[in-house]
């Protein structure tokens, strides 16, 4: 497995699309997943659209409540992220539903067909 990072880039500008595209090119063979850390106040839909304009790789992310960083800098209001992959790495994104009935059981249910250890009775 290997990883390459991007950012910090502005959450308000078009720099994100270019940064993701450049990171994927820099990554080389077998990119599998894009991870984003975005400010909680950012327009998540716009950010996803920016990423989708340059790749259809699985996309995962989280909001930051304070600071995010890469080796290129620190931000409190920008975006950082990474491309992760490798020849033997696979990635899938699954919807998690019915969170209000219990986060743990909702996540376990979503993963049950993918991760053997997430099935009831498995560690």
PyMOL commands that set and color helices and strands:
alter all, ss='L'
color gray80, all
select helices_A, chain A and resi 15-27+44-52+99-101+103-111+116-118
alter helices_A, ss='H'
color red, helices_A
select strands_A, chain A and resi 2-10+31-39+58-64+68-70+73-75+78-85
alter strands_A, ss='S'
color yellow, strands_A
deselect
rebuild
show_as cartoon
